[in-house]
Amino acid sequence: MNSKSRPPAAVKKATASDVAELAGVSKWTVSRAFTDGASISPQALARVQQAAAQLGYRPNLLARGLARKRSRLIGVVVDEMQNPNLLALLDEATRQLQLRGYMALLLNISATGSEEAVLTLADQLQVDGLLFMGTLLSDRLIALARDIHQIPLVQLCRNDANPYIQIINTDGYQAGRQIAMILHQQGYQHFGYMKGPDTESTQLLRYEGYCDSLRELGVEQQNITLLKANHYDRASGFRAFSDHLAQTPRAQWLDALFCENDILAIGTLDALAALAPTHHPGIVGYDDIELASSPRYQLTTHAQPLRAMLEDAVRRLTSSVPAEAVNHQDRLCLRQSHLRR
């Protein structure tokens, strides 16, 4: 092998001992130089900084944090990765964590049976907390999370009755009531609700509020139809509403539908355009994703205050004091999709 074909030699990373030797100080002085608030003379600090710059030294913050039982890692637990609202949540969550000197460790539990392996990894990396991003929490997942060194557990965008989990959400029940009223005001007769996957312990309460309000307005239960989507993605919304059109006599097709989130509503609107272009039910979603305001959809929906909710979540995760559950105020975005034509 000639010299041109040889792989480059691995570059040895500078250590704190290397910096200490070059700066003429102890290793512990180097450690203090990179610790906020530590006592060190200006002269020693300047020598350490100059030596570190010359050697290209960077302190190993993870190793230092683990030695102090703080990794400054927050596990962000996600599923339903095809839900576009999750991208906005992840963008804001990582920004908020980084502002406070923390890093996000993305834990994807979309695959069935992956929870134990994923949370074992989080445990081994000694995460300082777990943020569940609207995750469907099974009893097993909660039990696994609780076993990780008594760290704070925060659930975003879903309700949960488990006392070990701090909840940050909007008032889905009131949102359901409000949407029922605006659809009823349009004079619709046959109402529907499209839900995504769910568990008994992580209800959104939008369906309950929707049904209660409709019954109070005089709509009988047989005129409220529940459609089920397997996932929070456009294809699942398309499929669920296509099945309704195929399996229901035309005279009984829904003329008003509240979808549990925007991407299901968009799948429904696409199904209508493809399979029943002359049928124009009122459609409402939830989340106010970017696509909702597209001229193609003009989707009436609810917007959640994601920045305020994630500020609240990160504060709870990085503080040792648990806080009470709180509902943040969402906002109704009236566009065109709910209107009768």
C-alpha positions in Angstrom: 0.0 0.0 0.0 1.5 3.3 -1.0 1.4 6.4 1.2 -1.4 8.0 -0.9 -3.8 5.0 -0.2 -3.1 4.8 3.5 -6.1 5.8 5.7 -5.4 8.9 7.8 -4.2 8.2 11.3 -6.8 8.7 14.0 -6.4 12.1 15.7 -6.0 11.8 19.5 -8.4 14.0 21.3 -6.9 16.3 23.9 -7.7 15.6 27.5 -8.0 17.7 30.6 -4.6 16.4 31.7 -3.1 17.6 28.4 -4.6 21.1 29.0 -3.4 21.1 32.6 0.2 20.2 31.6 0.3 22.9 28.9 -1.2 25.5 31.1 0.9 24.6 34.1 -2.0 24.0 36.4 -3.7 21.0 38.1 -6.4 18.9 36.4 -8.9 20.1 38.9 -8.1 23.7 37.9 -9.0 22.8 34.4 -12.3 21.3 35.6 -13.1 24.5 37.5 -12.4 26.6 34.4 -15.2 24.8 32.6 -17.7 24.8 35.5 -20.1 27.8 35.7 -19.7 29.7 39.0 -16.6 27.7 40.1 -13.8 29.6 42.0 -10.7 30.2 39.9 -8.3 33.1 39.5 -8.5 35.2 36.3 -4.9 34.4 35.6 -5.4 30.6 35.8 -8.6 30.9 33.8 -6.8 32.7 31.0 -4.0 30.1 30.9 -6.5 27.2 30.8 -8.5 28.9 28.0 -5.4 29.6 26.0 -4.2 26.0 26.4 -7.6 24.5 25.5 -7.8 26.6 22.4 -4.3 25.6 21.3 -5.1 21.9 21.8 -8.7 22.0 20.5 -9.9 20.7 23.9 -13.7 20.4 24.6 -14.9 19.2 28.0 -16.9 16.0 28.1 -20.2 17.4 29.5 -21.9 14.0 29.4 -19.3 12.3 31.5 -19.2 15.2 33.9 -23.0 15.2 34.2 -23.2 11.4 34.8 -20.6 11.8 37.6 -23.0 14.3 39.2 -26.1 12.1 38.5 -27.3 14.6 35.9 -27.0 13.8 32.2 -28.8 16.9 30.9 -30.6 14.6 28.5 -34.4 14.6 28.3 -36.0 11.6 26.6 -38.6 12.7 24.1 -41.0 9.7 23.6 -42.9 9.7 20.3 -45.2 7.4 18.3 -47.4 8.1 15.2 -44.4 9.6 13.5 -46.5 10.4 10.3 -48.6 12.9 12.2 -47.4 16.3 10.9 -48.2 18.0 14.1 -45.4 16.0 15.7 -42.8 17.9 13.6 -43.9 21.2 15.0 -43.8 19.8 18.6 -40.4 18.3 18.1 -39.0 21.6 16.6 -40.3 23.6 19.6 -39.3 21.0 22.2 -35.7 20.8 21.1 -35.4 24.5 20.9 -36.8 25.0 24.4 -34.5 22.3 25.8 -31.4 23.7 24.1 -32.1 27.2 25.5 -31.8 25.6 29.0 -28.7 23.7 28.3 -30.4 20.3 27.7 -30.4 17.9 24.8 -33.3 15.8 23.5 -32.9 12.0 23.1 -35.5 10.9 20.6 -37.2 7.7 21.7 -39.4 6.3 18.9 -41.9 3.6 20.2 -43.9 3.4 17.0 -42.9 -0.3 16.5 -45.1 -2.7 18.5 -43.2 -4.1 21.4 -40.3 -1.6 21.2 -41.1 0.1 24.5 -38.9 -2.0 26.8 -35.8 -1.8 24.6 -36.2 2.0 24.0 -36.8 2.8 27.7 -33.9 0.5 28.8 -31.6 2.6 26.5 -33.0 5.8 28.1 -32.3 4.3 31.6 -28.7 3.4 30.6 -28.1 6.9 29.4 -29.5 8.2 32.7 -32.0 10.7 31.2 -33.1 13.4 33.6 -36.8 13.2 32.5 -39.2 11.8 29.9 -41.5 14.0 27.8 -44.3 12.0 26.1 -45.4 13.8 22.9 -49.1 12.9 22.9 -48.0 9.3 23.2 -50.6 6.5 23.7 -49.6 5.5 27.2 -50.3 1.8 28.0 -50.1 0.6 31.6 -46.9 -1.3 30.6 -45.2 1.8 29.2 -46.1 3.8 32.3 -44.7 1.0 34.5 -41.4 1.0 32.5 -41.1 4.8 32.7 -41.7 4.8 36.4 -38.8 2.4 36.9 -36.2 4.9 35.6 -34.8 6.4 38.8 -37.8 8.4 39.8 -37.3 11.0 37.1 -40.1 13.5 36.2 -42.6 12.2 33.6 -44.6 14.8 31.6 -47.4 14.0 29.1 -48.1 16.6 26.4 -51.5 16.9 24.5 -53.3 14.0 26.2 -55.0 13.4 29.5 -54.0 10.6 31.8 -55.3 9.6 35.2 -52.0 8.2 36.4 -50.8 10.3 39.4 -47.1 9.8 38.5 -47.5 11.7 35.2 -47.7 15.5 34.9 -50.3 16.6 32.3 -50.0 19.6 30.0 -52.9 19.9 27.6 -55.7 22.1 26.2 -59.3 21.6 27.3 -60.4 19.0 24.7 -63.8 18.7 26.3 -64.7 22.3 25.8 -63.2 22.3 22.3 -65.5 19.4 21.4 -68.5 21.3 22.7 -67.6 24.4 20.8 -67.2 22.5 17.5 -70.5 20.8 18.0 -72.2 24.2 18.3 -70.7 25.7 15.2 -71.6 22.6 13.2 -75.1 22.5 14.6 -75.6 26.2 13.7 -75.1 25.3 10.1 -78.2 23.2 10.2 -76.6 19.8 9.7 -78.5 16.6 10.7 -76.2 13.7 10.6 -73.0 14.2 12.7 -69.9 12.2 12.9 -66.6 12.0 14.8 -63.4 10.5 13.5 -61.0 9.2 16.2 -57.5 7.9 15.9 -55.9 5.2 18.0 -56.5 5.5 21.7 -56.1 3.7 25.1 -58.4 3.9 28.1 -55.9 5.9 30.1 -55.1 8.6 27.6 -58.3 10.1 26.5 -58.5 13.4 24.6 -62.1 14.2 25.8 -62.9 15.9 22.5 -65.4 13.2 21.6 -67.1 13.4 25.0 -67.5 17.2 24.8 -68.8 16.9 21.2 -71.4 14.3 22.0 -72.6 16.0 25.2 -73.1 19.3 23.4 -75.0 17.7 20.5 -77.3 15.8 22.8 -78.0 19.1 24.7 -78.8 20.7 21.3 -81.4 18.0 20.6 -79.4 15.6 18.4 -80.3 12.0 19.2 -77.4 9.5 19.8 -78.3 7.5 16.6 -77.5 10.6 14.6 -73.9 10.7 15.9 -71.6 8.2 14.1 -68.1 7.3 15.3 -65.5 6.5 12.6 -62.2 5.0 13.6 -58.8 5.5 12.0 -55.9 3.2 12.8 -53.2 5.9 12.7 -52.9 9.7 12.7 -52.0 10.0 9.0 -53.7 11.2 5.8 -54.1 7.7 4.4 -55.9 6.5 7.5 -58.4 9.4 7.3 -58.9 8.8 3.6 -59.5 5.1 4.3 -61.9 5.6 7.2 -64.1 8.1 5.3 -64.0 6.0 2.1 -65.3 3.0 4.1 -68.1 5.2 5.4 -69.1 6.2 1.9 -68.9 2.7 0.6 -70.8 1.0 3.5 -73.5 3.6 4.1 -76.6 4.4 1.9 -76.1 7.8 0.3 -79.2 9.2 2.1 -77.4 8.5 5.4 -74.0 9.9 4.6 -72.6 12.2 7.3 -73.2 15.9 6.6 -70.9 17.1 9.5 -67.7 15.6 10.8 -65.3 16.5 13.6 -61.9 14.8 13.1 -59.7 14.3 16.0 -56.8 16.0 14.3 -56.1 18.0 11.1 -54.4 15.2 9.1 -57.4 12.9 9.5 -59.6 15.8 8.3 -57.4 16.4 5.3 -57.6 12.7 4.5 -61.4 13.0 4.7 -61.4 16.0 2.3 -59.3 14.1 -0.1 -61.6 11.1 0.0 -64.6 13.4 -0.7 -62.8 15.0 -3.7 -61.9 11.6 -5.1 -65.1 9.6 -4.4 -68.0 12.0 -3.8 -67.1 15.4 -5.3 -70.7 16.6 -5.2 -71.1 15.8 -1.4 -70.1 18.7 0.8 -70.3 17.9 4.5 -69.0 20.3 7.1 -65.5 19.2 8.2 -63.5 20.4 11.3 -60.1 19.3 12.5 -57.8 20.0 15.4 -54.1 21.3 15.7 -54.0 23.9 12.9 -51.1 22.3 11.0 -49.6 24.3 8.2 -51.6 22.5 5.5 -54.9 23.4 7.2 -54.8 27.0 5.8 -54.0 25.8 2.3 -56.6 27.2 -0.3 -57.3 23.6 -1.2 -58.6 22.8 2.3 -59.4 26.0 4.2 -59.8 23.8 7.2 -61.7 25.1 10.3 -59.7 23.8 13.3 -58.3 24.5 16.8 -54.8 25.9 17.3 -52.9 24.9 20.4 -50.4 27.3 22.1 -47.4 24.9 21.5 -44.7 27.3 22.6 -46.4 28.0 26.0 -47.2 24.3 26.5 -43.6 23.3 25.8 -42.2 26.0 28.0 -44.4 24.6 30.8 -43.2 21.0 30.0 -39.5 21.9 30.0 -39.8 23.8 33.2 -41.4 20.8 34.9 -38.8 18.4 33.5 -35.8 20.5 34.5 -37.2 21.4 38.0 -37.3 19.1 41.0 -40.7 20.6 42.0 -43.8 18.9 40.4 -46.6 21.2 39.4 -50.4 20.8 39.1 -52.0 19.7 35.9 -53.0 22.7 33.7 -55.1 23.3 30.6 -53.7 25.9 28.2 -56.1 28.0 26.2 -56.5 26.9 22.6 -57.9 29.0 19.8 -60.7 28.3 17.2 -59.6 29.1 13.6 -62.7 29.6 11.5 -62.1 29.1 7.8 -64.4 27.6 5.2 -64.6 23.8 5.6 -67.3 23.8 8.2 -69.8 25.9 6.2 -72.9 24.5 4.6 -73.0 24.5 0.8 
